Amino acid sequence: MSRRRIAVVSPIIDKRHGTERRVAEFVSRLANEYEFHIYSNRVEDVDLGRVVWHRIPALPGPHLLGYLWWLAANHICRWRDRAKGIVPDVVYSPGINCLDADAISVHILFGGFYHSMEDQLRLSRNPLPAWPRIIHRRLYYALVAALESRIYNRPVCLATVSKKTAADLKRLYPRAAGVSVIYNGLDLECFSPRRRAGLRAGSRRALSIRDDEFVLLLIGNDWRNKGLACMLEAMAQLADPRLRVLVVGNDSPSGFRSLIARLALDTRVHFCPPRRDVETFYAAADAYVGPSLDDAFAQPPSEAMACGLPVITSRQNGGSEIITHGSDGLVLENAADSKALADMLRMLVNDSALCNQLGAAAAETARRYTWESHAQKMRDFLEAAAREKSQPQEKSQR
């Protein structure tokens, strides 16, 4: 029996980024069951001997032009391959990467994101030198939001990374068809209490952390959206000299310097560049704090859970759906409520037994979310898309 042919359309596939990693993980695990044809600028962390990579050259320059080029180039490449007889049973895309996908995984909704960023993207709120960058971002977000409206309102199989994103999808695009929810997976060999314990002493020593200090960790980009301001305000309310914060990511600290100075936290907030062995940061930390203003499914809180860390996140993070408040983590109902966050931090800092209890339960919960189970759900999703695609053809043949 011949394998189904799946066209995967994604500019980048690797295991260093969230969306790209999800694709790399399920493609690697299903490569024996499907004939994958990957249309991408760059593919890493996938055995290219088990898939067919159709390399599409990237266009250097502004992101908007690169995106328009990508849409046209991958379509032309796939059209050329169809003429050669390489016809996919399903075209899959993580997000808006083509106009003819049969199955799409939704990780961000630009329609909602653009609306939430409107105030920050006003020219009047930005200095004149920043206007070209602001105009570019506005054009890009508006274009993707318009494509979302066109694509998500037509018959297409959709999967989201959380129930929150599924609800946002139906609110923004009411004509969107049935939506599956497929949570992210976790590498339980990399992220585990045992590995964290083995790395802990060396990690804290390398980061100059004393034994008596209680370290909070926040990982991600766009620190404003990740809730860093609320976290700093909560930390200042505690006024506990044992507290330190590690903030990891590619964002710029400059927008937070004045707040840090005003709160007198200059020596207790440390910004670190990301690294491939991110488990080093989890090993050094005593708790993970991610009061996201809006996140489809932030991966670091779930990785911290797998490491056995007590986790605080917000209800506005779709990843909070895998947490039972007070049992295997703490969920902040209002991401901007620094007083409630301070109360949660106070409980953790002053109660090591609670930390251990939440961390152990968190690791147990995390064991349910493997990349293997994620791949099985993606298999079901692709099969459903294949059935949906074949139905019109079967009806036309009757």
C-alpha positions in Angstrom: 0.0 0.0 0.0 1.4 3.4 -1.0 2.0 6.0 1.6 0.1 9.3 1.6 2.1 12.1 0.1 2.1 15.2 2.4 3.4 18.6 1.2 4.7 20.5 4.3 5.0 24.3 3.5 7.1 26.1 6.1 9.9 28.7 5.6 12.1 27.2 8.4 12.0 23.8 10.1 14.3 23.2 13.1 14.2 22.4 16.8 15.3 25.8 18.1 12.0 27.7 17.7 8.4 26.9 18.8 6.4 26.5 15.7 9.3 25.2 13.7 10.0 22.6 16.3 6.5 21.2 16.3 6.8 20.5 12.6 10.3 19.0 13.0 9.1 16.7 15.7 6.0 15.2 14.1 7.6 15.0 10.6 10.6 13.0 12.2 8.2 10.6 13.9 5.8 10.1 11.0 8.4 9.9 8.2 8.0 6.1 7.9 4.3 6.4 7.5 4.0 9.3 5.1 5.9 10.5 2.0 6.8 14.0 3.2 7.7 16.7 0.6 9.1 19.7 2.5 8.9 23.1 0.8 11.2 25.3 2.9 14.1 27.8 2.8 15.9 25.9 5.5 15.6 22.5 7.2 17.5 21.4 10.2 17.1 18.7 12.9 15.3 16.4 10.4 16.8 13.4 8.7 16.8 14.5 5.1 17.3 10.9 4.0 13.7 10.2 5.1 12.0 13.2 3.5 12.2 15.1 0.2 13.3 18.7 0.7 12.4 21.1 -2.1 14.6 24.0 -1.2 13.2 27.4 -1.9 15.7 30.3 -1.9 15.0 33.1 0.6 14.9 36.7 -0.6 17.1 39.0 1.6 15.8 42.3 2.6 12.6 43.6 4.4 10.5 40.9 5.9 7.4 42.0 4.1 9.1 41.5 0.7 10.6 38.2 1.8 7.1 37.0 2.8 5.5 38.0 -0.5 8.4 36.3 -2.3 7.9 33.2 -0.2 4.2 33.0 -1.0 4.9 33.2 -4.7 8.0 31.0 -4.8 6.6 28.1 -2.9 3.4 28.1 -5.0 5.4 28.1 -8.2 7.7 25.3 -7.0 4.7 23.2 -6.0 2.9 23.9 -9.3 6.0 22.9 -11.2 6.2 19.6 -9.2 2.5 18.9 -9.8 3.3 19.1 -13.5 5.9 16.4 -12.9 3.4 14.2 -11.2 4.3 15.0 -7.6 0.7 15.6 -6.4 0.2 15.7 -2.6 -2.7 14.1 -0.9 -2.6 16.9 1.7 -1.0 20.3 1.7 -0.1 21.2 5.3 1.1 24.5 6.7 1.9 25.8 10.2 0.3 29.2 9.8 -0.3 31.3 6.7 2.4 30.0 4.4 0.4 29.4 1.3 -3.1 30.0 0.0 -4.1 26.5 -0.9 -3.4 24.5 2.3 -5.8 21.6 3.2 -4.6 21.5 6.8 -3.3 24.4 8.9 -1.9 24.5 12.5 -2.8 27.8 14.0 -0.2 29.2 16.5 -0.9 32.9 16.3 -3.8 34.9 15.1 -2.6 38.1 13.4 -6.1 39.5 13.2 -6.2 39.7 17.0 -2.5 40.4 17.4 -2.6 43.4 14.9 -5.6 44.8 16.9 -3.7 44.5 20.2 -0.6 46.2 18.7 -2.5 49.2 17.1 -1.7 51.6 19.9 2.0 50.7 19.9 2.1 51.0 16.1 0.8 54.5 15.9 3.3 56.8 14.3 2.5 59.5 16.8 3.8 57.2 19.6 7.1 56.5 18.0 10.1 58.7 17.1 10.6 59.7 13.5 13.6 57.4 12.9 11.4 54.4 13.9 8.6 55.3 11.4 10.0 53.1 8.5 10.1 50.1 10.8 6.6 50.8 12.2 5.1 51.2 8.7 6.7 48.0 7.6 5.3 46.1 10.6 1.8 47.6 10.1 1.8 46.5 6.4 3.0 43.0 7.2 0.5 42.4 10.1 -2.3 43.9 8.0 -1.4 41.6 5.0 -1.3 38.4 7.1 -4.5 39.4 8.9 -6.3 39.8 5.6 -5.0 36.4 4.4 -6.2 34.8 7.6 -9.7 36.2 7.0 -9.7 34.8 3.5 -8.2 31.4 4.3 -9.8 30.5 7.7 -13.3 31.4 6.5 -13.1 28.8 3.8 -13.4 24.9 4.2 -10.0 23.9 5.6 -9.0 21.6 8.5 -7.6 23.7 11.4 -5.8 22.7 14.5 -4.8 25.1 17.3 -2.3 24.7 20.2 -4.9 25.5 22.9 -8.6 25.9 23.6 -8.0 29.6 24.1 -6.7 29.9 20.5 -9.6 27.8 19.2 -12.0 30.2 20.9 -10.2 33.2 19.5 -10.2 31.7 16.0 -14.0 31.2 16.1 -14.5 34.7 17.5 -12.4 36.3 14.8 -13.5 34.1 11.9 -17.0 32.7 12.7 -17.1 30.7 9.4 -14.1 28.6 10.4 -14.9 24.9 10.3 -14.4 22.4 13.1 -11.2 23.0 15.0 -8.9 20.4 16.6 -6.8 21.2 19.7 -3.4 19.6 19.7 -1.2 20.7 22.6 2.6 20.9 22.3 4.9 18.0 23.2 7.9 17.9 25.5 11.3 16.3 25.3 11.2 14.4 28.6 14.8 13.3 28.3 16.0 16.9 28.1 13.5 18.3 30.6 13.2 16.2 33.7 13.7 16.5 37.5 16.7 14.1 37.4 18.5 16.1 34.7 17.7 19.4 36.4 19.2 18.1 39.7 22.3 17.0 37.9 22.9 20.4 36.3 21.8 22.5 39.2 25.1 23.1 41.1 27.1 23.8 38.0 24.4 26.1 36.5 24.1 28.2 39.6 27.8 28.5 40.0 28.2 29.6 36.3 25.5 32.3 36.9 27.0 33.4 40.2 23.9 32.4 42.2 24.3 31.9 45.9 22.7 28.9 47.7 20.5 31.2 49.8 19.0 33.1 46.8 15.6 32.2 45.3 15.7 32.6 41.5 12.7 33.3 39.3 13.0 32.5 35.6 11.3 34.0 32.5 12.1 32.8 29.0 10.9 34.2 25.7 10.9 37.1 23.4 8.7 40.2 23.5 9.1 40.6 27.3 6.3 43.1 27.5 3.8 40.5 26.3 5.5 37.9 28.5 4.5 40.0 31.6 7.9 41.1 32.7 6.7 44.4 34.0 4.1 42.7 36.3 6.7 40.3 37.4 9.1 43.1 38.4 6.4 45.0 40.2 5.4 41.9 42.2 9.0 41.3 43.1 9.4 44.8 44.3 6.3 44.4 46.5 7.9 41.5 48.3 11.1 43.4 49.1 12.8 40.1 49.7 16.6 40.4 49.2 16.8 36.7 48.5 14.9 37.1 45.2 16.7 37.3 41.8 15.3 37.2 38.3 16.8 35.6 35.2 15.2 37.0 32.0 16.3 35.0 28.9 15.6 36.0 25.3 16.5 38.2 22.4 14.4 41.2 23.3 16.1 44.5 24.4 16.3 45.3 28.1 16.4 49.1 27.4 12.6 49.4 27.7 12.7 48.1 31.2 15.8 49.9 32.6 13.8 52.9 34.0 11.2 50.5 35.7 14.0 48.4 37.2 15.7 51.6 38.5 12.5 53.0 39.9 11.8 49.7 41.7 15.4 49.6 43.0 16.0 46.1 41.4 19.2 47.0 39.5 21.3 44.3 41.1 18.7 41.6 41.1 17.5 41.4 37.5 19.8 39.7 35.0 19.3 39.5 31.3 20.7 36.5 29.5 21.0 35.7 25.8 19.3 32.4 24.8 21.3 29.2 24.4 20.6 25.8 22.9 21.0 24.1 26.2 18.1 26.0 27.7 17.8 23.4 30.4 20.7 25.1 32.1 18.4 28.0 33.0 15.7 25.7 34.4 18.4 24.0 36.5 19.5 27.3 38.0 16.0 28.5 38.8 13.8 27.8 41.9 10.5 28.8 40.1 9.3 29.7 36.7 7.1 32.9 36.4 5.4 33.7 33.1 2.4 36.1 33.5 1.8 36.4 29.8 -0.6 39.1 28.6 -1.6 36.9 25.6 0.0 33.6 24.5 -1.5 30.8 22.4 0.7 28.3 24.3 3.9 29.4 25.8 6.4 26.5 25.8 8.8 27.5 28.6 6.2 27.1 31.4 5.5 23.5 30.3 9.2 22.8 30.0 9.7 24.1 33.5 6.9 21.8 34.7 8.7 18.8 33.1 11.9 19.8 35.0 9.9 19.7 38.3 9.9 23.5 38.9 6.9 25.2 40.5 5.3 27.3 37.8 3.2 30.5 37.8 1.5 31.5 34.6 -1.5 33.5 33.6 -4.9 32.5 32.4 -4.1 34.5 29.3 -1.6 31.8 28.3 -3.2 28.9 26.6 -0.7 26.7 28.3 -2.5 27.3 31.6 -5.1 24.8 30.3 -2.8 21.9 31.3 -2.4 23.2 34.9 -4.7 22.6 37.8 -4.4 25.7 40.0 -3.0 24.9 43.4 -2.2 21.3 42.5 0.5 21.2 39.9 1.0 25.0 39.4 -0.4 28.4 40.1 -2.5 30.3 37.6 -2.9 34.1 37.8 -6.4 35.0 36.6 -5.4 38.6 35.7 -2.0 38.9 34.0 -1.7 42.5 35.1 -2.4 41.9 38.8 1.0 42.4 40.4 -0.4 42.1 44.0 -1.9 38.7 43.3 1.4 37.6 41.7 3.3 39.0 44.7 1.1 36.9 47.0 1.9 33.8 45.0 5.6 34.5 45.0 5.5 35.0 48.7 4.0 31.6 49.2 6.8 29.9 47.1 9.7 31.8 48.7 8.5 31.1 52.2 7.3 27.5 51.8 9.9 25.0 50.4 7.5 22.1 51.0 4.9 23.8 48.7 7.6 24.3 46.1 8.5 20.7 46.2 4.9 19.6 46.1 4.0 21.8 43.1 7.1 20.8 41.3 6.7 17.1 41.7 3.0 17.3 40.6 4.0 19.5 37.7 6.5 16.9 36.5 3.9 14.2 36.7 1.4 16.3 34.6 4.1 17.1 32.0 4.7 13.4 31.4 1.3 13.2 29.6 2.6 15.6 26.9 5.2 13.9 24.9 6.2 14.5 21.3 5.1 11.0 20.5 1.6 11.7 21.6 1.7 15.0 19.7 2.7 13.1 16.5 -0.1 10.7 17.0 -2.6 13.5 17.2 -1.0 15.1 14.1 -1.4 11.8 12.3 -5.1 11.9 13.1 -5.3 15.5 12.0 -3.6 14.8 8.6 -5.9 11.8 8.0 -9.0 13.9 8.7 -7.7 16.5 6.2 -7.1 13.7 3.6 -10.7 12.4 4.1 -12.2 15.9 3.9 -10.2 16.6 0.7 -11.3 13.4 -0.9 -15.1 13.8 -0.2 -15.8 16.4 -3.0 -14.0 14.1 -5.5 -16.0 11.1 -4.4 -19.2 13.0 -4.7 -18.3 14.3 -8.2 -17.7 10.7 -9.3 -21.1 9.5 -8.2 
